[in-house]
Amino acid sequence: MGSTLGRVIRTAVAAVLLVLLLPAIVIANASNWAARTVVDDAAFSSTVARVMDTPSLRAAISQRVSDEVTTYLAANPETFRLLTTEILHVSGSATMEDVRTALRARLAVALDDPAVKQARDEAIAAMHAYLIGAATGAADKAVRIQGDELVLDTGPIVERLAGALDARLTPATVQLPEADRVVVLASAQALATTSQALSLLEIVQFLIPVVAVVVALAILGLAHRRVRALGLVGIAVTIAGAVTLLAAWFGGRTVGEASTDFTVREIATDAYASFVTLLVWQCIALIVGGLVIATVAWLLLRRHADPSVSPA
């Protein structure tokens, strides 16, 4: 009687631990990914910079800046003449669209200027600092909380782009109104939530994997039928990988909806895809590894159930 009761208790505890194993694996997978990509400053900066160097995003950035600059300078005849005839070398009878097209081509080249890349890298570093810390920041910061939104001031990048085009286009000459410089990156609440989640993942990145391994070993140690328990552990690992993969897919569908700005959406979507690649591979490894474990357990059960096979 006592032996039966002890066996029931052990099986029940193993079942509870099996339920706890699933979230432990999901958190361990996510924390490992976050530590290697989003939380790490160098990895974050290099990933975003690489994304922003793709041809589609360079074209989108050139288009946005050219639209802003030409619209602004159209109200400043002297500077507009300087831009069109002396810098872009288009005729005085050219349409506004002709000017924008010529400016986009020149901006696409100017994006490689060291000063422009430095301004871009500074903006990326500022975004990362806010992502990790969710700070409010002063009103003159490139990336700051403004009301309920996280915004990026593109003024420094536009100024350095203008200087790269021609030394005569000084910051005093091309000084866009704040309404045209500021773009919305995300809601402040979404930033705070993301920051808290990343901070938590950073804290548990070493603890949770150890907990997951201990729980798995405890399940195998407590279970009355260890081979079947091994199969269930494998299934739990597979489900954890699939759940995280599904969450990453849903995240990709919603990440660009925080901003109404086309260029920001393009950058956010492409950056998310670049960041999540490592997480996808980790999920695939979990799914495959879990299936292998479950298959091995199933083969062992079949071997033991086959009366023609003598026990080892």
C-alpha positions, 0 to 999 in steps of 0.5 A: 500500500505504502509503495503504491501511494509513494509511486502515485505521489512521485508520478503526480509530482513528475506530472506537475514538473512536466507542466512547469518544464514547458514555460521554463524552456520557452523563457530559457530560449527567449532569454538566450536569444535576447542576450545574444542579439537585442540586449547586447549593444554591439550586436544590436547596433551592427544588425540595425546598421546592416539592415539600414544599408540594404538597397530598399531602405536606402531608397526609402530614406533617400525618398523621405529626406528628399521630399522633406528638403524640397518641400521646405526649400521651396519656400526659400527661393535663394536656397532652392536655386542653390540646390537646383542649379548649382548643386543638382545642376537641373534647369530652372524649368525643371518640375518639383518631381525632377528636383526630387528625383535628382536629389534622391540620386545624390542622397543615395550616394551621400548616405555613405559619407562618414559623417552621415554614418556617424549620425546614423550610428548615434541614432541607433545607439540612442534607440538601443539605450531607450529600448533597454532603459526606457528613459524619458530623456531631455527634449533635445535628445535625438531619441526621446519620449514625447507625450505617449510616443517614442520619437526620433529627431532626424534633424542631425542626419538630415543636416549631415546629409545636406553637408555631404551634398555640398558644403554650402548647405549648412545646418542654418540653410537646411533646418527643417521644422520640428514637425517634419524632423520628428518621426514616431518609432513606437508608443511609450507604453509599448517601449516600457513593456518591451524594456521590462521584458528585456530586463527580466530576460537579461536577469534570468538568462543563466538561471532559467536554463539551469532550472529547465535542466534540473526540472527535466532530470527531476522528472526522469528521476521521479517518474515510475516509467522513465522511458515514457517520461523521457518521451514526454520531456521530448514532446515538451521541448518540441512544443516549447520550440513551436510556441516560441516560433509561433510567437515570433511569427505573430510579432513579425505581423505586428511590429510595423504597426507602431508607426505610421511612417513608411520608412520607419515601418520598413526599417522596423520590419526588416530589423525584426526579421534580421533579429529574429533569424537567430530565434527561429533557428533556436526554435527549429533546433528545439523542435528537432531535438525534442522530436529526436528525444521523443522518437528514441523513447518511442523506439525503446518502448516498442523494443521493451514491448516486443516479446521477441526481444530479450531484455538487456 
